[in-house]
């Protein structure tokens, strides 16, 4: 079972309008509601692939029940900790005429230390039954940079692999607990290592620095140029074929799902990187965030070139 963590789950609302007119009434041409948050964008691809997936984190109120209900068609089991306050919404407005995207992100409810302690007890039991744990995204108000550090420690104590995909203080303090894998972008790996990372060689050296601090797998996404991985099995780069990208939002989360699948299946890091890259590329070909078609992934898989690095 793959356990995904989304502490700051939301309802993602996408509004399509002909043109945004400030100070006026704007009529929406199309609206789509989906369960959101980086962790849930890991849950959905993993479940589409066919894995058993359990999602946890915080939800609250009627909005929280909607998030859980919306995960059912994917076969994702909900194991959220419930709050009385309403879960947040994140609104994305697409202006067709100007081809502009505007987002409004609600802050969500506040989680107290007592709430978090109770959640950690709940989480510890779930982690004990998991094959792999993924922890993604931001945290609710009330929690600090040590939140993920504490969760990573619990997973490591349970002897299970854990992937941490976050940023800022959450990442900086989270890696002190030595997660099995992290997936920093270029800005984040610069922040963690102080290196410029202006060329592939420097990126690899920066990843090796983090690997030397006890992180088993360091993956750096290079967007359309693939990804670089440094691990106990060696250093590799994935090169992906040219595709017609429709929506790249959430592709990094789809890659995390691919790594979780590889770890749960006991694949080599080379095969895991190839699978994760294929899932991510297939997700970019579809409009819905956190979604891919398995046939696309299977067609792309043999086209992903994995290069061993010195």
Secondary structure, 3 states (H helix, E strand, C coil): CEEEEECCCEEEEEEEECCCCCCCCCCCCEEEEEEECHHHHHHHHHHHHCCCEEEEEEEEHHHHHHHHHHHHCCCCEECCEEECCCCEEEEEEEECCCCEEEEEECCCCECCHHHHHHHHHHHHHHHHCCCEEEEECCCCECCCCCHHHHHHHHHHHCCCEEEEECCHHHHHHHHHHCCCEECCCHHHHHHHHCCCCCCHHHHHHHHHHHHCCCCCEEEEECHHHCEEEEECCEEEEEECCCCCCCCCCCHHHHHHHHHHHHHHHCCCHHHHHHHHHHHHHHHHCCCCCCCCCHHHHHHHHCCCEEEEEC
